Amino acid sequence: MDRGRFGVPAGVRDWAVAVGVAGLLVGTGLSGESSTANSDLLGYALLAGGGLALAAARRAPLVVLAVTGLCAVGYQAAGFDVLAVSYLVAVYGAVRAGHRGLAVAASLALLFALHLTALVFQGETVREAFGRGGGVLELAWLIAAFAAGEAVRQAERTREETARRRADEERLRIARELHDSLTHQISVIKVQAEVAVHVARRLGEQVPEAMLAIQEAGREASRELRATLEALRDDDTTPPRGLDDVPELVRKSRTLGLDATLTIDGRQHDVPAAVDRTVYRIVQEALTNVARHADATTAAVRIDCRPDSLAIRVDDDGRATPAATPLPGLGLLGMRERVTALGGRLRAEPRDGGGFTVRAELPVERTS
């Protein structure tokens, strides 16, 4: 459950704001006089309804924006000249949720509707309805609500990025410490096993299969740890590697005897640094797994640059089959963590016709 700074559930806070705004609107309506006879009950209902609708602003900001706007037009038509406080709060919530363009369009439509209502229902002239100075004040309130929502949205994004960066730094530090510790221990095991095998062979004795297995496991573990350390150090490379470095990555894989191809569709555009790095990491890990474990001869890398996302797909012709799904290794788990942290999706599984496929889709936020 989402809780605020003082441990209050988000639902309770939303209802508190909704009831408070509804009370403010009804109280303001009671303190004035409606200009249309027999409309008090409907007007008070619209005043209260516009405020109470804010309880759902977190879950459905655009719906609440529409409801509060209609209520504002309704109670003005009923003769209540009350500032649309509930709509201003709804604008703040919609902008905070990222719906800036729709909030602007809805606000312009509301301003026109309010002035039209004054013309039709309150008997004002065209000059009075559309030329009164109150429109400037209404516009100022809307700009203030929009600016507040945008400021909070940017602050939340900065806080999330900071938290993610700190988590990445801590994960990197722990990984390095584990690497240093494990490298020493595995090196000792590897050396001891090789010495035992060497001595047994010099004495003409048969080397136990278990000892040979330990020796080979030590060598493989040392190679894996060395590759892990290189990847960890590469995380600090300046500038970091990204989409522009993928062609060079594919070319290097060909030197290992893998027939790798690269296809990039769509127009490449600027993407966030985290997405740029993740694209490179996904392709790097997929090609590394193909070269080491898949017993494949070909690999096809395809990157689709879409307006709001990047889609990556890597297919190989290795020995994987749907009937023998391999257990996910640390590299695949790391890829999944990176993709999930960016709000994307990743699938890695054997193909029906044989071989393995890695597919990822990373959202790319575009400024509106």
C-alpha angles and dihedrals in degrees: 000000000000110000129183132226093289096041096259112148115246092239092057091049091049093052092046090055092045094050091044093052092044090052091048093050095046091045091051090048091051092051092057136048126252116232096213120072122236092011101102097100094049092044093051090047091053092046091052094040093053090054097044091050088070089076087080096044094106094052100037110016096166094049090050090047090056095044095049091046092052091047090052091053090044099053091044089053087051089058103261111133096199127145110253095243093158091055091050089054089048090052089052091051095046093050091046088054090053100257096126099142094049091046091055093047093047092048093052090049091049093051090053092046093051092052091045089051091053089052097048105033105027099044096240121153122245089257092050095044099045102023102048118119092235089083090068091054092048090051091050091053090050092050090050092051091047092049092048092051092047092048092052091045092053091045091052092049091050091049092049092048091049092050091048092049092050090048090051091049092049092047090050092050092050091047091052092048091050090047093053092048096044093044091060095046095045091046089056091049091046094050093046092049093048091048091050092049092047093050093047092052093047090053091049093243125143111258111232115243090232091059092050089049091052091049093051092044090052092052093048092047091051091052092048093049091048090052090047092052091051090052092049092050090047089058087071094049114131115242095026119231118256146151094318090059095053094089090056089048091054091047091053091052089058090061087063091061096263117132097223126176131189128208122181116189127189131022115308113231137176112288132183114280092243092055091045092054093044093055089056093046093050093052091042094051093043093051091044091054091048092052095046108034114009100070086219131154100197136038128183120203117195125181120187114198106205127178093254104020148022119233119200126190129177119184128182136182095230130137098272115122133180089247092059107040110183121230112257113258130211092270093057092044089051091051091050091051092051093048095045092049089059093049094254136126131243133191124184117176145129117278123239092241093048131275131067133280132200116195126180135172120198120191116231115204112221122202114244 
